[in-house]
Amino acid sequence: MSYIIENVTNKQVNTKFGPKPAYSVKTAEGWFSYGFKKPTFNIGDEVDFQYTENTYGKNIDHASVRMINKAPAGAAPAPAAASAARPAFAQKVFPIPLLHGDRAIVRQNSVTNATKLVVETSGKGKTPEELAEQIINVARMFEAYSCGDLEALEAEKMSEDASQD
């Protein structure tokens, strides 16, 4: 099957041989992993390839990749493809907005670590309700720090102070 390449990205991943770039390719059918080999095609090219799918996603079979139609030089991808490269919840941002998907992960980690801290340091002799209240309070502090809420509040305050001058 042939696909029009909408985006090609790479990110550094740590391997047993050190950091290496791992490539991903986006088509209208979604994201495909290209592995550690840099693709020989570009955005806008029409490419035929086979892929396998596992629990981690779709992996392109390098041996099956065949160029169908090369995009004209200087051709820009469609604006929709460029702006929709990744869904908003998948983009990494800091501070993490309140409704961002990463916030749930941070919150889970905060509760886990707050539970360990509270139980190990002051858990004896308290009712479950008292423990729960203390754990939630500590978890909220961890979450605020980890998500950048404290920095966001400081920046907002500085912005307000600057606008009053």
C-alpha beads as a LAMMPS data file, in Angstrom:
LAMMPS data file: protein, C-alpha beads

165 atoms
164 bonds

1 atom types
1 bond types

-500.0 500.0 xlo xhi
-500.0 500.0 ylo yhi
-500.0 500.0 zlo zhi

Masses

1 110.0

Atoms # bond

1 1 1 0.000 0.000 0.000
2 1 1 1.276 3.490 -0.731
3 1 1 1.342 6.338 1.762
4 1 1 1.964 10.090 1.492
5 1 1 4.525 11.097 4.120
6 1 1 3.095 13.922 6.242
7 1 1 5.834 14.209 8.838
8 1 1 9.168 12.680 9.832
9 1 1 10.408 13.149 13.393
10 1 1 13.246 11.852 15.515
11 1 1 14.027 11.766 19.202
12 1 1 17.061 10.661 21.160
13 1 1 16.663 7.338 22.928
14 1 1 19.162 5.681 25.235
15 1 1 20.428 2.310 24.044
16 1 1 23.057 0.001 25.466
17 1 1 25.419 1.607 22.916
18 1 1 24.575 5.142 24.047
19 1 1 22.044 7.732 22.799
20 1 1 20.765 7.274 19.238
21 1 1 18.068 9.010 17.176
22 1 1 14.886 6.961 16.655
23 1 1 12.723 7.993 13.686
24 1 1 8.930 8.081 13.314
25 1 1 6.881 8.683 10.182
26 1 1 3.340 10.101 9.973
27 1 1 0.878 9.339 7.199
28 1 1 -2.878 9.792 6.946
29 1 1 -3.154 6.338 8.541
30 1 1 -1.210 7.410 11.648
31 1 1 2.287 7.161 13.110
32 1 1 4.778 4.434 12.188
33 1 1 8.092 3.677 13.862
34 1 1 11.027 3.686 11.447
35 1 1 13.635 2.634 14.003
36 1 1 17.206 3.934 14.149
37 1 1 17.822 4.182 10.409
38 1 1 17.246 7.638 8.898
39 1 1 14.477 7.508 6.267
40 1 1 15.553 8.054 2.655
41 1 1 12.244 9.746 1.844
42 1 1 10.913 13.193 2.784
43 1 1 7.661 14.912 3.669
44 1 1 5.334 14.888 0.662
45 1 1 6.852 11.762 -0.927
46 1 1 4.578 8.856 -1.823
47 1 1 6.092 5.652 -0.460
48 1 1 5.020 2.013 -0.503
49 1 1 5.889 -0.102 2.543
50 1 1 4.787 -3.011 4.698
51 1 1 4.589 -2.854 8.474
52 1 1 4.041 -5.049 11.483
53 1 1 1.974 -4.049 14.465
54 1 1 2.597 -4.880 18.114
55 1 1 1.573 -3.466 21.489
56 1 1 3.970 -0.537 20.997
57 1 1 2.669 0.522 17.584
58 1 1 3.313 0.045 13.887
59 1 1 6.871 -0.757 12.743
60 1 1 7.916 -0.223 9.129
61 1 1 9.710 -3.128 7.450
62 1 1 12.777 -1.401 5.926
63 1 1 13.227 -4.066 3.241
64 1 1 9.744 -3.346 1.871
65 1 1 10.154 0.452 1.469
66 1 1 9.797 1.568 -2.145
67 1 1 9.574 5.141 -3.506
68 1 1 6.434 5.642 -5.630
69 1 1 6.480 9.372 -6.276
70 1 1 8.967 11.974 -5.045
71 1 1 7.455 15.297 -3.929
72 1 1 8.481 18.302 -6.039
73 1 1 11.437 20.228 -4.609
74 1 1 10.314 22.971 -2.254
75 1 1 6.799 21.583 -1.961
76 1 1 5.368 22.272 1.468
77 1 1 3.126 19.797 3.257
78 1 1 -0.550 20.628 3.545
79 1 1 -1.201 23.033 6.433
80 1 1 -3.538 20.529 8.119
81 1 1 -0.823 17.890 8.161
82 1 1 1.715 20.249 9.707
83 1 1 -0.585 21.515 12.442
84 1 1 -1.989 18.080 13.260
85 1 1 1.393 16.385 13.563
86 1 1 0.570 15.198 17.073
87 1 1 -2.546 15.556 19.159
88 1 1 -2.411 18.325 21.768
89 1 1 -2.361 15.864 24.671
90 1 1 0.786 14.205 23.256
91 1 1 2.841 17.377 23.078
92 1 1 5.351 17.853 25.875
93 1 1 4.892 21.186 27.617
94 1 1 6.017 22.758 30.867
95 1 1 4.348 23.946 33.003
96 1 1 1.792 21.179 32.406
97 1 1 -1.710 22.637 31.855
98 1 1 -4.502 21.483 34.166
99 1 1 -6.304 19.378 31.534
100 1 1 -3.181 17.929 29.880
101 1 1 -2.933 14.106 29.771
102 1 1 0.506 14.103 31.434
103 1 1 -1.054 15.602 34.552
104 1 1 -2.771 12.274 35.370
105 1 1 0.589 10.486 35.301
106 1 1 2.180 13.108 37.545
107 1 1 -0.776 12.911 39.920
108 1 1 -0.506 9.114 40.185
109 1 1 3.214 9.368 40.923
110 1 1 2.599 12.116 43.458
111 1 1 0.042 10.034 45.358
112 1 1 2.342 6.987 45.336
113 1 1 5.320 8.936 46.641
114 1 1 3.247 10.898 49.152
115 1 1 1.847 7.627 50.509
116 1 1 5.353 6.228 50.993
117 1 1 6.539 9.400 52.705
118 1 1 3.564 9.804 55.030
119 1 1 3.374 6.134 56.037
120 1 1 7.125 5.888 56.668
121 1 1 7.441 9.145 58.598
122 1 1 4.201 9.751 60.454
123 1 1 1.785 6.938 59.732
124 1 1 1.643 5.339 63.163
125 1 1 -1.341 6.008 65.384
126 1 1 -3.427 7.843 62.787
127 1 1 -6.856 6.912 61.536
128 1 1 -7.236 6.046 57.854
129 1 1 -9.066 9.333 57.330
130 1 1 -6.200 11.316 58.892
131 1 1 -3.662 9.422 56.780
132 1 1 -5.670 9.990 53.609
133 1 1 -5.954 13.720 54.281
134 1 1 -2.224 14.051 54.939
135 1 1 -1.343 11.943 51.875
136 1 1 -3.555 14.078 49.611
137 1 1 -2.041 17.308 50.968
138 1 1 1.513 16.059 50.374
139 1 1 0.557 14.689 46.926
140 1 1 -0.830 18.107 45.954
141 1 1 2.490 19.714 46.902
142 1 1 4.407 17.124 44.842
143 1 1 2.062 17.614 41.877
144 1 1 2.312 21.408 42.001
145 1 1 6.097 21.208 42.010
146 1 1 6.366 18.504 39.337
147 1 1 3.891 20.142 36.938
148 1 1 5.426 23.594 37.226
149 1 1 2.398 25.166 38.894
150 1 1 4.624 27.135 41.258
151 1 1 6.617 28.582 38.344
152 1 1 3.420 29.365 36.426
153 1 1 1.993 31.245 39.405
154 1 1 5.241 33.192 39.833
155 1 1 5.303 34.088 36.129
156 1 1 1.647 35.172 36.264
157 1 1 2.364 37.341 39.317
158 1 1 5.389 38.922 37.590
159 1 1 3.254 39.606 34.507
160 1 1 0.551 41.261 36.615
161 1 1 3.160 43.357 38.460
162 1 1 4.705 44.444 35.139
163 1 1 1.314 45.442 33.702
164 1 1 0.595 47.591 36.765
165 1 1 3.781 49.623 36.271

Bonds

1 1 1 2
2 1 2 3
3 1 3 4
4 1 4 5
5 1 5 6
6 1 6 7
7 1 7 8
8 1 8 9
9 1 9 10
10 1 10 11
11 1 11 12
12 1 12 13
13 1 13 14
14 1 14 15
15 1 15 16
16 1 16 17
17 1 17 18
18 1 18 19
19 1 19 20
20 1 20 21
21 1 21 22
22 1 22 23
23 1 23 24
24 1 24 25
25 1 25 26
26 1 26 27
27 1 27 28
28 1 28 29
29 1 29 30
30 1 30 31
31 1 31 32
32 1 32 33
33 1 33 34
34 1 34 35
35 1 35 36
36 1 36 37
37 1 37 38
38 1 38 39
39 1 39 40
40 1 40 41
41 1 41 42
42 1 42 43
43 1 43 44
44 1 44 45
45 1 45 46
46 1 46 47
47 1 47 48
48 1 48 49
49 1 49 50
50 1 50 51
51 1 51 52
52 1 52 53
53 1 53 54
54 1 54 55
55 1 55 56
56 1 56 57
57 1 57 58
58 1 58 59
59 1 59 60
60 1 60 61
61 1 61 62
62 1 62 63
63 1 63 64
64 1 64 65
65 1 65 66
66 1 66 67
67 1 67 68
68 1 68 69
69 1 69 70
70 1 70 71
71 1 71 72
72 1 72 73
73 1 73 74
74 1 74 75
75 1 75 76
76 1 76 77
77 1 77 78
78 1 78 79
79 1 79 80
80 1 80 81
81 1 81 82
82 1 82 83
83 1 83 84
84 1 84 85
85 1 85 86
86 1 86 87
87 1 87 88
88 1 88 89
89 1 89 90
90 1 90 91
91 1 91 92
92 1 92 93
93 1 93 94
94 1 94 95
95 1 95 96
96 1 96 97
97 1 97 98
98 1 98 99
99 1 99 100
100 1 100 101
101 1 101 102
102 1 102 103
103 1 103 104
104 1 104 105
105 1 105 106
106 1 106 107
107 1 107 108
108 1 108 109
109 1 109 110
110 1 110 111
111 1 111 112
112 1 112 113
113 1 113 114
114 1 114 115
115 1 115 116
116 1 116 117
117 1 117 118
118 1 118 119
119 1 119 120
120 1 120 121
121 1 121 122
122 1 122 123
123 1 123 124
124 1 124 125
125 1 125 126
126 1 126 127
127 1 127 128
128 1 128 129
129 1 129 130
130 1 130 131
131 1 131 132
132 1 132 133
133 1 133 134
134 1 134 135
135 1 135 136
136 1 136 137
137 1 137 138
138 1 138 139
139 1 139 140
140 1 140 141
141 1 141 142
142 1 142 143
143 1 143 144
144 1 144 145
145 1 145 146
146 1 146 147
147 1 147 148
148 1 148 149
149 1 149 150
150 1 150 151
151 1 151 152
152 1 152 153
153 1 153 154
154 1 154 155
155 1 155 156
156 1 156 157
157 1 157 158
158 1 158 159
159 1 159 160
160 1 160 161
161 1 161 162
162 1 162 163
163 1 163 164
164 1 164 165
